[in-house]
Amino acid sequence: MKVSIRMKFFVAICATSFVFVSVLAALNLFFYDDYYLYERQKELAEIYQKVDYMYDGDVSEIADDLLELENQSGVRLSIVDADLKSRFDSTLAQLTPEIGFSIWGTPYPYYKVNKEQLGEFAESSRQIHEILSNANGAEIKTRKFTYVTTDHTEKDDKKENKGFLCLVGQVRDGTEYLVARMPFTFMTQNSSFNSFFLMIASLFTLAICLVIGYFISRQFTRPLIQIGEVADSMSRLDFSKKYEGKSPDEIGELGRSINLLSEHLEEAISELKRSNEQLEDEIREKEKIDAMRREFIVNASHELKTPIALIQGYAEGLRLGVADNAEDRAYYCETIADEAGRMNTLVMQLLNLSKLELGHESTDLSELEIYDLCETAVRKTEVLWSEKCQHLSLQEAHAKVVSDENLLSQVIMNYLTNAIRYAPEGGRIELSAVREADGAVTFTVWNEGEGLEEEELQKIWEKFYRTDKARSRESGGTGIGLCIVKAIAETLHACCGAENRDGGIMFWFRIPEAALPE
């Protein structure tokens, strides 16, 4: 079972308080009586020293002082001479003496006492004789006083503490004795009151310690619990929680260190995530390059396989003399040259496409007139569309753009040759360029002919994809022209597309406003 640190701290405080109160109770139980007796003996010794100092033989001069000492300390004082005759007794001292006359007429003082007072005098006299008989004479000679303890007596079959703690000391140069008696009843009563009060005070103190311990444990463990919550959040990679304590002690320093550690971990993990993302991007880019390299090899091998086979076949025919006449040999040589030219075109297009896809193609931006580029492309392809008796129209659209002339010319030439290739003989081809409402410039190439399925409109931008596999070689296409257009669009931050439109198909290329001059 999990025990919280607050509970442990509270239990520790409770245990400490309990031990403290227990030690206090044990000290009171086992040592208080001895200590109390020692203090009473000291008090008796101090009284003896005062009386010895102020007593010079005349009891009447110090009677009031002796009575005051008795009242202050609860001690019964008596002074007797060497013959054990009483010189001072507190009961007698409180009576008013009367004057009597002897038969010779000599006055003398006397005291009228009742029966109770007479019994008290007799008991006092008995106690003094008992005390003096038990006194240690050798100790009195050594230090002038000694302590005497009288025993318990029984009354009505019940034990009552009638004993005394006494001091017997010499006064007036050893000719008289001071007997100071402190009843054990008084001492025991004081001791009981003190012990009971100490027990109540100990229990009350223990209760207060428990209450204070509870609040102290809360106060001390609250920051530790908060630090634990922060650390727990950190273990879950949640660095939003912070220690908010402001105390200048070690716990506060620990909390601030936890906050600093949380910030550093958050920065380190964020940096690690960025590095991982960058590494993932690099891995994806490498995988993309590897895939493109493999695709390039596969596609290039596939596309070059046929022309290489033709060149090899016709060259072998020439070597073996299959062509008997000059016309056949010329046809063989022309076929070899055509296939070699096709191979050269394919290789150059593949190299150009690879440079574009890898981002190795540098751009040379300048302000261009779309109409001029389109007009140049029309002149270059005139022999192609004229041979098929096609009708090519160029709309008057003088839209200017800032772009790379070479790349944009490739786009127009690829669109135009693709339109010439797939438009029927005698069909129409239209070129146009317009400025859109958002400022972008879009030029289009539309050719008459059959449209394409929506699925094929998405695939024609893939490398080596041909809509008519049987006629592709006859039409002379390589299947990568539109793929080059798409790569150029990505390089120039433009976009391209194709859609079926009005009895034909239209290809468009859109250059955003960001590329236009200010």
TORLOVO-728767 format. One record per residue (C-alpha): residue number from 1; y, z, x. Coordinates in nm, 2 decimals. Example, Ala and Ser with C-alpha at 12.3 -4.5 7.8 and 13.67 -1.06 7.14 Angstrom:
BEGIN
<1; <-0.45; 0.78; 1.23>>,
<2; <-0.11; 0.71; 1.37>>,
This chain:
BEGIN
<1; <0.00; 0.00; 0.00>>,
<2; <0.34; -0.10; 0.14>>,
<3; <0.58; 0.19; 0.19>>,
<4; <0.95; 0.10; 0.22>>,
<5; <1.16; 0.21; 0.51>>,
<6; <1.38; 0.40; 0.27>>,
<7; <1.09; 0.61; 0.15>>,
<8; <0.98; 0.67; 0.51>>,
<9; <1.33; 0.78; 0.60>>,
<10; <1.36; 1.01; 0.29>>,
<11; <1.02; 1.16; 0.36>>,
<12; <1.12; 1.22; 0.72>>,
<13; <1.44; 1.40; 0.61>>,
<14; <1.24; 1.60; 0.35>>,
<15; <0.98; 1.70; 0.62>>,
<16; <1.26; 1.80; 0.86>>,
<17; <1.43; 2.01; 0.59>>,
<18; <1.10; 2.17; 0.49>>,
<19; <1.02; 2.26; 0.85>>,
<20; <1.37; 2.40; 0.90>>,
<21; <1.34; 2.62; 0.59>>,
<22; <0.99; 2.72; 0.68>>,
<23; <1.09; 2.83; 1.03>>,
<24; <1.39; 3.02; 0.88>>,
<25; <1.16; 3.20; 0.63>>,
<26; <0.90; 3.28; 0.90>>,
<27; <1.17; 3.42; 1.13>>,
<28; <1.30; 3.63; 0.84>>,
<29; <0.94; 3.75; 0.75>>,
<30; <0.83; 3.84; 1.10>>,
<31; <1.14; 3.93; 1.29>>,
<32; <1.41; 4.04; 1.05>>,
<33; <1.29; 4.40; 1.02>>,
<34; <1.29; 4.45; 1.39>>,
<35; <1.62; 4.28; 1.43>>,
<36; <1.77; 4.49; 1.14>>,
<37; <1.63; 4.81; 1.30>>,
<38; <1.78; 4.71; 1.63>>,
<39; <2.13; 4.65; 1.47>>,
<40; <2.11; 4.99; 1.29>>,
<41; <2.03; 5.16; 1.62>>,
<42; <2.33; 4.99; 1.78>>,
<43; <2.54; 5.12; 1.49>>,
<44; <2.42; 5.47; 1.54>>,
<45; <2.49; 5.45; 1.91>>,
<46; <2.85; 5.33; 1.85>>,
<47; <2.90; 5.62; 1.60>>,
<48; <2.77; 5.87; 1.86>>,
<49; <3.01; 5.73; 2.13>>,
<50; <3.31; 5.76; 1.89>>,
<51; <3.22; 6.12; 1.80>>,
<52; <3.15; 6.22; 2.16>>,
<53; <3.49; 6.07; 2.26>>,
<54; <3.70; 6.25; 1.99>>,
<55; <3.51; 6.58; 1.96>>,
<56; <3.65; 6.86; 2.18>>,
<57; <3.49; 7.16; 2.00>>,
<58; <3.72; 7.19; 1.71>>,
<59; <3.54; 7.05; 1.41>>,
<60; <3.83; 7.09; 1.17>>,
<61; <4.03; 6.83; 1.37>>,
<62; <3.77; 6.56; 1.33>>,
<63; <3.63; 6.65; 0.99>>,
<64; <3.81; 6.38; 0.81>>,
<65; <3.72; 6.12; 1.08>>,
<66; <3.35; 6.22; 1.05>>,
<67; <3.36; 6.19; 0.67>>,
<68; <3.52; 5.84; 0.70>>,
<69; <3.24; 5.73; 0.94>>,
<70; <2.98; 5.85; 0.69>>,
<71; <3.15; 5.66; 0.41>>,
<72; <3.18; 5.34; 0.62>>,
<73; <2.83; 5.33; 0.76>>,
<74; <2.62; 5.53; 0.51>>,
<75; <2.52; 5.77; 0.79>>,
<76; <2.48; 6.14; 0.74>>,
<77; <2.64; 6.33; 1.03>>,
<78; <2.58; 6.69; 1.14>>,
<79; <2.69; 6.89; 1.45>>,
<80; <2.49; 7.20; 1.56>>,
<81; <2.53; 7.43; 1.85>>,
<82; <2.26; 7.51; 2.11>>,
<83; <2.13; 7.79; 1.88>>,
<84; <2.08; 7.53; 1.61>>,
<85; <2.36; 7.67; 1.40>>,
<86; <2.55; 7.42; 1.19>>,
<87; <2.90; 7.34; 1.31>>,
<88; <2.96; 7.05; 1.07>>,
<89; <2.79; 6.93; 0.76>>,
<90; <2.94; 6.67; 0.53>>,
<91; <2.85; 6.85; 0.21>>,
<92; <3.01; 7.17; 0.34>>,
<93; <3.31; 6.99; 0.47>>,
<94; <3.39; 6.85; 0.13>>,
<95; <3.41; 7.20; -0.02>>,
<96; <3.73; 7.40; -0.03>>,
<97; <3.69; 7.73; 0.16>>,
<98; <3.80; 8.05; 0.00>>,
<99; <3.92; 8.36; 0.18>>,
<100; <3.74; 8.69; 0.16>>,
<101; <3.79; 9.03; 0.32>>,
<102; <3.54; 9.25; 0.49>>,
<103; <3.52; 9.63; 0.43>>,
<104; <3.75; 9.67; 0.73>>,
<105; <4.00; 9.45; 0.56>>,
<106; <3.94; 9.15; 0.80>>,
<107; <3.98; 8.81; 0.62>>,
<108; <3.71; 8.55; 0.65>>,
<109; <3.64; 8.21; 0.49>>,
<110; <3.35; 8.15; 0.26>>,
<111; <3.22; 7.87; 0.03>>,
<112; <3.11; 7.90; -0.33>>,
<113; <2.80; 7.67; -0.38>>,
<114; <2.58; 7.61; -0.68>>,
<115; <2.20; 7.60; -0.68>>,
<116; <2.19; 7.22; -0.63>>,
<117; <2.42; 7.24; -0.33>>,
<118; <2.23; 7.53; -0.19>>,
<119; <1.91; 7.32; -0.21>>,
<120; <2.09; 7.03; -0.04>>,
<121; <2.19; 7.26; 0.24>>,
<122; <1.84; 7.39; 0.28>>,
<123; <1.70; 7.03; 0.29>>,
<124; <1.96; 6.93; 0.54>>,
<125; <1.88; 7.22; 0.76>>,
<126; <1.51; 7.15; 0.73>>,
<127; <1.57; 6.78; 0.83>>,
<128; <1.78; 6.88; 1.13>>,
<129; <1.52; 7.12; 1.26>>,
<130; <1.25; 6.85; 1.22>>,
<131; <1.46; 6.59; 1.39>>,
<132; <1.55; 6.82; 1.68>>,
<133; <1.19; 6.93; 1.72>>,
<134; <1.09; 6.56; 1.75>>,
<135; <1.37; 6.46; 1.99>>,
<136; <1.28; 6.35; 2.34>>,
<137; <1.45; 6.60; 2.56>>,
<138; <1.39; 6.40; 2.88>>,
<139; <1.56; 6.09; 2.73>>,
<140; <1.86; 6.31; 2.61>>,
<141; <1.91; 6.44; 2.96>>,
<142; <1.88; 6.08; 3.10>>,
<143; <2.12; 5.90; 2.87>>,
<144; <2.26; 6.18; 2.65>>,
<145; <2.10; 6.06; 2.33>>,
<146; <1.77; 5.95; 2.18>>,
<147; <1.64; 5.80; 1.86>>,
<148; <1.40; 5.98; 1.63>>,
<149; <1.22; 5.84; 1.33>>,
<150; <1.09; 6.08; 1.06>>,
<151; <0.77; 6.00; 0.86>>,
<152; <0.72; 5.91; 0.49>>,
<153; <0.66; 6.18; 0.24>>,
<154; <0.47; 6.17; -0.09>>,
<155; <0.61; 6.27; -0.43>>,
<156; <0.42; 6.27; -0.76>>,
<157; <0.13; 6.07; -0.60>>,
<158; <0.37; 5.79; -0.53>>,
<159; <0.48; 5.70; -0.18>>,
<160; <0.85; 5.70; -0.14>>,
<161; <1.03; 5.62; 0.18>>,
<162; <1.20; 5.95; 0.25>>,
<163; <1.22; 5.90; 0.62>>,
<164; <1.53; 5.86; 0.84>>,
<165; <1.63; 5.66; 1.14>>,
<166; <1.81; 5.93; 1.35>>,
<167; <2.01; 5.97; 1.66>>,
<168; <2.03; 6.30; 1.85>>,
<169; <2.30; 6.31; 2.11>>,
<170; <2.48; 6.57; 2.33>>,
<171; <2.84; 6.64; 2.26>>,
<172; <3.09; 6.87; 2.42>>,
<173; <2.93; 6.86; 2.76>>,
<174; <2.58; 6.92; 2.62>>,
<175; <2.66; 7.25; 2.45>>,
<176; <2.63; 7.10; 2.10>>,
<177; <2.43; 6.82; 1.94>>,
<178; <2.53; 6.54; 1.70>>,
<179; <2.26; 6.45; 1.45>>,
<180; <2.32; 6.11; 1.28>>,
<181; <2.07; 6.02; 1.00>>,
<182; <2.04; 5.69; 0.83>>,
<183; <1.79; 5.69; 0.54>>,
<184; <1.52; 5.42; 0.54>>,
<185; <1.57; 5.39; 0.17>>,
<186; <1.91; 5.25; 0.23>>,
<187; <1.79; 5.03; 0.51>>,
<188; <1.50; 4.90; 0.31>>,
<189; <1.71; 4.82; 0.01>>,
<190; <1.96; 4.63; 0.23>>,
<191; <1.67; 4.44; 0.39>>,
<192; <1.52; 4.35; 0.06>>,
<193; <1.85; 4.23; -0.08>>,
<194; <1.91; 4.03; 0.24>>,
<195; <1.56; 3.88; 0.23>>,
<196; <1.58; 3.79; -0.13>>,
<197; <1.92; 3.63; -0.09>>,
<198; <1.80; 3.44; 0.22>>,
<199; <1.50; 3.31; 0.02>>,
<200; <1.72; 3.19; -0.26>>,
<201; <1.97; 3.04; -0.01>>,
<202; <1.68; 2.87; 0.17>>,
<203; <1.54; 2.71; -0.15>>,
<204; <1.89; 2.61; -0.26>>,
<205; <1.95; 2.46; 0.09>>,
<206; <1.62; 2.28; 0.07>>,
<207; <1.72; 2.13; -0.26>>,
<208; <2.06; 2.02; -0.13>>,
<209; <1.89; 1.87; 0.18>>,
<210; <1.66; 1.67; -0.05>>,
<211; <1.95; 1.53; -0.25>>,
<212; <2.16; 1.46; 0.06>>,
<213; <1.85; 1.31; 0.23>>,
<214; <1.81; 1.07; -0.06>>,
<215; <2.16; 0.94; -0.04>>,
<216; <2.15; 0.93; 0.34>>,
<217; <1.83; 0.73; 0.33>>,
<218; <1.99; 0.49; 0.09>>,
<219; <2.30; 0.46; 0.30>>,
<220; <2.11; 0.41; 0.63>>,
<221; <1.84; 0.18; 0.49>>,
<222; <2.06; -0.04; 0.28>>,
<223; <2.19; -0.25; 0.58>>,
<224; <1.83; -0.26; 0.72>>,
<225; <1.70; -0.39; 0.39>>,
<226; <1.98; -0.65; 0.38>>,
<227; <1.90; -0.75; 0.74>>,
<228; <1.53; -0.78; 0.64>>,
<229; <1.63; -1.01; 0.35>>,
<230; <1.83; -1.23; 0.58>>,
<231; <1.54; -1.25; 0.83>>,
<232; <1.30; -1.33; 0.54>>,
<233; <1.53; -1.62; 0.43>>,
<234; <1.55; -1.74; 0.79>>,
<235; <1.17; -1.75; 0.80>>,
<236; <1.18; -1.99; 0.50>>,
<237; <1.45; -2.20; 0.68>>,
<238; <1.71; -2.08; 0.43>>,
<239; <2.02; -1.99; 0.64>>,
<240; <2.26; -1.94; 0.34>>,
<241; <2.22; -1.56; 0.34>>,
<242; <2.44; -1.36; 0.58>>,
<243; <2.46; -0.99; 0.67>>,
<244; <2.79; -0.86; 0.52>>,
<245; <2.80; -0.51; 0.66>>,
<246; <3.11; -0.41; 0.87>>,
<247; <2.99; -0.09; 1.03>>,
<248; <3.06; -0.06; 1.41>>,
<249; <2.73; 0.11; 1.49>>,
<250; <2.41; -0.03; 1.63>>,
<251; <2.29; -0.15; 1.28>>,
<252; <2.61; -0.34; 1.24>>,
<253; <2.56; -0.50; 1.58>>,
<254; <2.21; -0.59; 1.48>>,
<255; <2.33; -0.75; 1.16>>,
<256; <2.60; -0.95; 1.34>>,
<257; <2.34; -1.06; 1.59>>,
<258; <2.11; -1.17; 1.30>>,
<259; <2.40; -1.38; 1.16>>,
<260; <2.47; -1.54; 1.50>>,
<261; <2.10; -1.61; 1.54>>,
<262; <2.09; -1.76; 1.19>>,
<263; <2.39; -1.99; 1.27>>,
<264; <2.23; -2.10; 1.60>>,
<265; <1.89; -2.16; 1.44>>,
<266; <2.06; -2.36; 1.16>>,
<267; <2.24; -2.57; 1.42>>,
<268; <1.93; -2.62; 1.63>>,
<269; <1.71; -2.71; 1.33>>,
<270; <1.98; -2.95; 1.20>>,
<271; <2.00; -3.11; 1.54>>,
<272; <1.62; -3.13; 1.55>>,
<273; <1.61; -3.29; 1.21>>,
<274; <1.87; -3.54; 1.32>>,
<275; <1.67; -3.61; 1.63>>,
<276; <1.35; -3.65; 1.42>>,
<277; <1.53; -3.88; 1.18>>,
<278; <1.66; -4.08; 1.47>>,
<279; <1.31; -4.09; 1.62>>,
<280; <1.16; -4.19; 1.29>>,
<281; <1.42; -4.47; 1.26>>,
<282; <1.34; -4.58; 1.61>>,
<283; <0.96; -4.57; 1.53>>,
<284; <1.02; -4.77; 1.21>>,
<285; <1.23; -5.01; 1.41>>,
<286; <0.96; -5.04; 1.67>>,
<287; <0.70; -5.09; 1.41>>,
<288; <0.92; -5.34; 1.24>>,
<289; <0.96; -5.53; 1.57>>,
<290; <0.59; -5.51; 1.64>>,
<291; <0.51; -5.63; 1.29>>,
<292; <0.76; -5.92; 1.33>>,
<293; <0.61; -6.00; 1.67>>,
<294; <0.26; -6.01; 1.52>>,
<295; <0.38; -6.21; 1.23>>,
<296; <0.57; -6.45; 1.46>>,
<297; <0.26; -6.51; 1.66>>,
<298; <0.04; -6.56; 1.36>>,
<299; <0.28; -6.78; 1.17>>,
<300; <0.38; -6.97; 1.48>>,
<301; <0.01; -7.03; 1.57>>,
<302; <-0.06; -7.14; 1.21>>,
<303; <0.24; -7.38; 1.20>>,
<304; <0.18; -7.52; 1.55>>,
<305; <-0.19; -7.56; 1.50>>,
<306; <-0.16; -7.88; 1.29>>,
<307; <0.09; -8.07; 1.51>>,
<308; <-0.09; -7.96; 1.82>>,
<309; <-0.42; -8.10; 1.67>>,
<310; <-0.24; -8.42; 1.58>>,
<311; <-0.09; -8.46; 1.92>>,
<312; <-0.42; -8.38; 2.09>>,
<313; <-0.61; -8.63; 1.86>>,
<314; <-0.37; -8.92; 1.90>>,
<315; <-0.34; -8.85; 2.28>>,
<316; <-0.72; -8.85; 2.31>>,
<317; <-0.73; -9.18; 2.11>>,
<318; <-0.48; -9.34; 2.35>>,
<319; <-0.69; -9.21; 2.65>>,
<320; <-1.01; -9.36; 2.51>>,
<321; <-0.84; -9.69; 2.42>>,
<322; <-0.89; -9.65; 2.04>>,
<323; <-0.56; -9.83; 1.99>>,
<324; <-0.64; -10.19; 2.07>>,
<325; <-0.31; -10.35; 2.02>>,
<326; <0.05; -10.27; 2.10>>,
<327; <0.13; -10.19; 1.73>>,
<328; <-0.13; -9.92; 1.71>>,
<329; <-0.04; -9.77; 2.04>>,
<330; <0.33; -9.76; 1.93>>,
<331; <0.22; -9.59; 1.61>>,
<332; <0.02; -9.33; 1.81>>,
<333; <0.31; -9.27; 2.04>>,
<334; <0.56; -9.24; 1.75>>,
<335; <0.33; -8.99; 1.58>>,
<336; <0.30; -8.78; 1.90>>,
<337; <0.68; -8.79; 1.94>>,
<338; <0.73; -8.69; 1.58>>,
<339; <0.49; -8.40; 1.60>>,
<340; <0.64; -8.29; 1.93>>,
<341; <0.99; -8.30; 1.77>>,
<342; <0.86; -8.10; 1.47>>,
<343; <0.71; -7.84; 1.71>>,
<344; <1.04; -7.82; 1.90>>,
<345; <1.24; -7.77; 1.58>>,
<346; <1.00; -7.51; 1.46>>,
<347; <1.01; -7.32; 1.79>>,
<348; <1.39; -7.33; 1.80>>,
<349; <1.41; -7.21; 1.44>>,
<350; <1.17; -6.93; 1.51>>,
<351; <1.36; -6.82; 1.82>>,
<352; <1.69; -6.83; 1.63>>,
<353; <1.54; -6.63; 1.34>>,
<354; <1.40; -6.37; 1.58>>,
<355; <1.74; -6.32; 1.75>>,
<356; <1.90; -6.28; 1.41>>,
<357; <1.64; -6.03; 1.29>>,
<358; <1.65; -5.82; 1.61>>,
<359; <2.03; -5.82; 1.60>>,
<360; <2.07; -6.00; 1.93>>,
<361; <2.28; -6.28; 1.78>>,
<362; <2.65; -6.22; 1.88>>,
<363; <2.91; -6.33; 1.63>>,
<364; <3.24; -6.51; 1.70>>,
<365; <3.47; -6.45; 1.41>>,
<366; <3.75; -6.69; 1.33>>,
<367; <3.94; -6.81; 1.02>>,
<368; <3.74; -7.10; 0.87>>,
<369; <3.80; -7.35; 0.58>>,
<370; <3.48; -7.37; 0.37>>,
<371; <3.57; -7.73; 0.26>>,
<372; <3.59; -7.85; 0.62>>,
<373; <3.25; -7.70; 0.70>>,
<374; <3.09; -7.86; 0.39>>,
<375; <3.25; -8.19; 0.47>>,
<376; <3.11; -8.19; 0.82>>,
<377; <2.76; -8.11; 0.69>>,
<378; <2.79; -8.39; 0.43>>,
<379; <2.86; -8.64; 0.71>>,
<380; <2.58; -8.51; 0.93>>,
<381; <2.32; -8.55; 0.65>>,
<382; <2.46; -8.88; 0.51>>,
<383; <2.17; -9.08; 0.65>>,
<384; <1.92; -8.85; 0.47>>,
<385; <2.07; -8.85; 0.12>>,
<386; <2.17; -9.21; 0.14>>,
<387; <1.81; -9.31; 0.23>>,
<388; <1.70; -9.14; -0.10>>,
<389; <1.99; -9.29; -0.29>>,
<390; <2.10; -8.95; -0.39>>,
<391; <2.45; -8.88; -0.52>>,
<392; <2.63; -8.60; -0.33>>,
<393; <2.96; -8.46; -0.45>>,
<394; <3.19; -8.22; -0.27>>,
<395; <3.44; -8.03; -0.49>>,
<396; <3.79; -7.98; -0.37>>,
<397; <3.78; -7.60; -0.29>>,
<398; <3.99; -7.50; 0.00>>,
<399; <3.88; -7.14; 0.04>>,
<400; <3.94; -6.97; 0.37>>,
<401; <3.71; -6.70; 0.52>>,
<402; <3.69; -6.51; 0.85>>,
<403; <3.34; -6.56; 0.98>>,
<404; <3.12; -6.71; 1.25>>,
<405; <3.15; -7.09; 1.24>>,
<406; <2.81; -7.16; 1.40>>,
<407; <2.62; -6.93; 1.17>>,
<408; <2.80; -7.04; 0.85>>,
<409; <2.74; -7.40; 0.95>>,
<410; <2.37; -7.33; 0.98>>,
<411; <2.37; -7.18; 0.62>>,
<412; <2.54; -7.49; 0.48>>,
<413; <2.31; -7.73; 0.67>>,
<414; <2.00; -7.54; 0.56>>,
<415; <2.11; -7.53; 0.20>>,
<416; <2.21; -7.90; 0.21>>,
<417; <1.89; -8.03; 0.38>>,
<418; <1.68; -7.82; 0.15>>,
<419; <1.86; -7.97; -0.15>>,
<420; <1.81; -8.33; -0.01>>,
<421; <1.44; -8.26; 0.06>>,
<422; <1.36; -8.13; -0.29>>,
<423; <1.60; -8.34; -0.51>>,
<424; <1.44; -8.66; -0.65>>,
<425; <1.54; -9.00; -0.54>>,
<426; <1.86; -9.10; -0.71>>,
<427; <1.92; -8.73; -0.80>>,
<428; <2.25; -8.54; -0.78>>,
<429; <2.36; -8.28; -0.53>>,
<430; <2.68; -8.07; -0.57>>,
<431; <2.86; -7.85; -0.31>>,
<432; <3.14; -7.61; -0.42>>,
<433; <3.33; -7.30; -0.30>>,
<434; <3.53; -7.06; -0.51>>,
<435; <3.72; -6.74; -0.47>>,
<436; <3.59; -6.46; -0.69>>,
<437; <3.80; -6.21; -0.89>>,
<438; <3.73; -5.94; -0.64>>,
<439; <3.85; -6.15; -0.35>>,
<440; <3.51; -6.26; -0.22>>,
<441; <3.43; -6.63; -0.15>>,
<442; <3.11; -6.79; -0.27>>,
<443; <3.00; -7.14; -0.19>>,
<444; <2.71; -7.30; -0.38>>,
<445; <2.47; -7.60; -0.33>>,
<446; <2.31; -7.73; -0.65>>,
<447; <2.05; -8.00; -0.66>>,
<448; <1.89; -8.18; -0.95>>,
<449; <1.52; -8.13; -1.00>>,
<450; <1.25; -7.90; -1.13>>,
<451; <1.33; -7.52; -1.14>>,
<452; <1.12; -7.25; -0.99>>,
<453; <0.95; -6.95; -1.15>>,
<454; <1.13; -6.62; -1.12>>,
<455; <0.85; -6.49; -0.90>>,
<456; <0.89; -6.79; -0.66>>,
<457; <1.27; -6.75; -0.65>>,
<458; <1.20; -6.42; -0.47>>,
<459; <0.94; -6.55; -0.23>>,
<460; <1.13; -6.86; -0.10>>,
<461; <1.32; -6.63; 0.13>>,
<462; <1.00; -6.53; 0.31>>,
<463; <0.90; -6.70; 0.64>>,
<464; <0.68; -7.01; 0.61>>,
<465; <0.67; -6.99; 0.23>>,
<466; <0.66; -7.33; 0.06>>,
<467; <0.67; -7.40; -0.31>>,
<468; <0.45; -7.71; -0.28>>,
<469; <0.18; -7.65; -0.01>>,
<470; <0.04; -8.00; -0.04>>,
<471; <0.38; -8.18; 0.00>>,
<472; <0.54; -7.95; 0.25>>,
<473; <0.44; -8.14; 0.56>>,
<474; <0.52; -8.47; 0.40>>,
<475; <0.87; -8.34; 0.30>>,
<476; <0.92; -8.22; 0.66>>,
<477; <1.00; -7.86; 0.58>>,
<478; <0.90; -7.57; 0.82>>,
<479; <0.93; -7.29; 0.56>>,
<480; <1.18; -7.08; 0.76>>,
<481; <1.51; -7.24; 0.68>>,
<482; <1.59; -7.00; 0.39>>,
<483; <1.46; -6.71; 0.58>>,
<484; <1.72; -6.79; 0.85>>,
<485; <1.99; -6.80; 0.58>>,
<486; <1.88; -6.45; 0.46>>,
<487; <1.90; -6.32; 0.82>>,
<488; <2.25; -6.48; 0.87>>,
<489; <2.36; -6.31; 0.55>>,
<490; <2.25; -5.97; 0.68>>,
<491; <2.42; -6.04; 1.02>>,
<492; <2.75; -6.14; 0.84>>,
<493; <2.72; -5.85; 0.58>>,
<494; <2.71; -6.12; 0.31>>,
<495; <2.45; -6.19; 0.04>>,
<496; <2.26; -6.49; -0.08>>,
<497; <2.04; -6.60; -0.36>>,
<498; <1.90; -6.88; -0.58>>,
<499; <1.88; -6.93; -0.95>>,
<500; <1.77; -7.20; -1.19>>,
<501; <2.08; -7.37; -1.33>>,
<502; <2.14; -7.68; -1.56>>,
<503; <1.84; -7.90; -1.49>>,
<504; <1.81; -7.80; -1.13>>,
<505; <1.83; -7.51; -0.89>>,
<506; <2.14; -7.36; -0.73>>,
<507; <2.16; -7.17; -0.40>>,
<508; <2.46; -6.95; -0.33>>,
<509; <2.61; -6.76; -0.04>>,
<510; <2.87; -6.49; -0.10>>,
<511; <3.11; -6.36; 0.17>>,
<512; <3.28; -6.03; 0.07>>,
<513; <3.65; -5.97; 0.08>>,
<514; <3.62; -5.73; 0.37>>,
<515; <3.56; -6.04; 0.59>>,
<516; <3.88; -6.21; 0.47>>,
<517; <4.20; -6.21; 0.67>>,
<518; <4.48; -5.97; 0.57>>,
